[in-house]
Amino acid sequence: MCGRYSNEAEFSDIRLRFEVTRAELIGPWVPTYNISPTRVGGFEQPIVVLEGNERVVRLARWWLIPSFWSKPLKALPTSFNARMEELGTKRFWSEPLRNGRCLVPATGWREFTGATGHKRPHHFHFDHQLFAFAGVSSEWQSPEGETVQSFAIITTEPSPLARVIHDRMPLVMPSEHYAEWLEPATDPQRILELAAQKAQSTPIQIYASNPIGNNSRYEGPEVLQAVGEARGVTGKLFK
């Protein structure tokens, strides 16, 4: 499962990398190093979707709320990740998979080993370069009439490199499949299988990172520091 990721890119780089023609932002966004699904309300992150023939980047919360949801939000299942194997079989994911496919820009993610209270973070990246997770998204109307954009990151079986740390990994979407993945008329299972196959042999860089990032309220570049490096604190804790 992917419970933290980072996006060090500038917003202009996101627009260029994913050939975005329109931006729909509900507020400012800056590079973010400790993205957690438990942070909501003002901590929305960029996703790329297709509307007509346009690629649109918008901000959304990382914990998917399906459009049909009518119960209190606290009753939501753990839906910030979507298991690739369950997308085509569970009603919860059927509409987002059909109409809400998205790309989730990122520059890395983290997994944890060790017992509770002594978790050790490990950072996964590709030279800290910008890439995209395969994702699904949804638009939900609250009882008060508020429109909420949300998304989930699709996970898959780990590659041999990733399996050393964790038994799942987020599915990285190869750039050659961006257009097909976003296009509603294509078969999503075919694109997912192609992406999952490539992920098994894609080199990943992994290192043990600063445990200051274990605190989901901490935000700053220090969370990406390799263990043993200088750890001057320039980030901050959010309440």
Secondary structure, DSSP 8 states (H G I E B T S, - for coil): ---EEEE-S-HHHHHHHTT--EEE-SS----EEEE-TT--SS--EEEEEEETTEEEEEEEEES---TT--S-GGG--S-SEEEGGGTTT-HHHHHHHHH-EEEEEESEEEEEESSTTS-EEEEEESTT--EEEEEEEEEEE-TTS-EEEEEEEEEE---HHHHTT-S-EE-B--GGGHHHHH-TTS-HHHHHHHHHHHHTT---EEEEB-GGGGSTTEESGGGG-BTTS------EE--
